[in-house]
């Protein structure tokens, strides 16, 4: 049962479609002049522990990018040894409505910050016999 008058496999491609494909420029193409201009204007981004200032806290049900920014802010403060501030940011974050996994992660960071912010004199008072 052959269909000689047409059918599914009787498809023609116009010559116009094949010509358009050769004229397309790749979407990741950048000319040398554009690259040099961008290279001259580029400056490294220096983060000095101030990401937390850009946060609007508390936040309810943050999106994934917002969640990442929040965690980066806490991690940055922690990295710079600003444990008390990192713990305070974590406290503010925990005031919002958060999903269970994100809440657990923020609580973990808060616990680490609290443990690190204890001064050496205070550590003697802690009972470690448990």
C-alpha positions in Angstrom: 0.0 0.0 0.0 2.2 2.8 -1.2 1.0 6.3 -1.3 2.5 7.7 -4.5 0.5 10.9 -4.5 2.1 12.2 -1.3 1.8 11.4 2.3 4.0 11.6 5.4 7.4 11.1 3.6 6.6 13.4 0.7 7.9 16.6 2.3 9.7 19.3 0.4 12.1 21.8 1.8 12.2 25.2 0.2 15.5 26.6 -0.9 14.9 29.7 1.2 15.2 27.8 4.5 18.6 26.4 3.6 20.0 29.8 2.8 18.9 31.4 6.1 20.8 28.8 8.1 24.2 29.9 6.7 23.5 33.6 7.6 22.9 32.9 11.3 25.5 34.1 13.8 26.0 31.8 16.8 24.4 33.2 19.9 27.6 33.0 21.9 29.6 34.9 19.2 31.4 38.1 20.3 33.6 40.1 18.0 37.2 40.8 19.0 36.4 44.5 19.4 33.5 43.8 21.7 35.7 41.4 23.7 38.5 44.0 24.1 36.0 46.7 25.2 34.5 44.4 27.8 38.0 43.3 29.0 39.1 46.9 29.5 36.0 47.8 31.5 36.1 44.6 33.6 37.1 44.9 37.3 37.2 42.1 39.8 34.4 42.0 42.3 35.7 42.5 45.8 33.3 41.1 48.5 34.1 42.4 51.9 31.4 40.8 54.0 28.6 43.1 53.0 26.2 40.9 51.0 24.0 40.8 54.1 23.2 44.5 53.6 21.4 43.8 50.3 19.0 41.3 51.9 15.4 42.2 52.8 14.7 40.1 55.8 12.7 38.3 57.0 11.6 36.7 53.7 8.8 34.2 53.2 9.3 31.3 50.9 12.5 32.6 49.2 13.2 31.5 45.6 16.3 29.4 45.0 18.4 32.4 43.9 17.3 34.3 47.0 18.1 31.3 49.2 21.6 31.1 47.7 22.2 34.8 48.3 21.0 34.4 51.9 23.4 31.5 52.5 26.2 33.3 50.7 25.7 36.3 53.0 25.9 34.1 56.1 28.9 32.1 54.8 30.7 35.3 53.9 30.3 36.8 57.4 31.4 33.4 58.8 34.5 33.4 56.6 35.5 36.8 57.8 35.2 35.7 61.4 32.1 37.9 62.0 30.3 35.0 63.7 28.0 37.1 65.8 26.7 39.1 62.8 26.3 35.9 60.8 24.2 34.4 63.7 22.1 37.6 63.8 21.4 37.4 60.0 20.5 33.7 60.5 18.1 34.7 63.3 16.4 37.2 61.0 16.1 34.7 58.2 14.5 32.1 60.5 11.7 34.6 61.3 10.3 34.1 57.8 8.3 31.2 56.4 10.9 28.7 55.0 10.7 25.2 53.6 12.0 22.5 55.9 15.4 21.9 54.2 16.3 25.5 54.0 15.3 26.1 57.6 17.5 23.2 58.7 20.5 24.6 56.7 20.1 28.0 58.2 19.8 26.5 61.7 23.0 24.6 61.1 24.8 27.7 60.2 23.4 29.5 63.2 24.6 26.7 65.5 28.1 26.9 63.9 28.2 30.7 64.3 27.1 30.5 68.0 29.7 27.9 68.7 32.4 30.0 67.1 31.3 33.3 68.7 31.9 31.9 72.2 35.0 33.6 73.6 37.8 31.5 74.9 37.1 32.5 78.5 33.5 31.4 78.1 34.6 27.9 76.8 36.0 27.0 80.2 32.5 27.3 81.7 31.0 24.8 79.2 30.6 21.3 80.5 32.3 19.0 77.9 31.8 15.8 79.9 28.6 14.8 78.0 
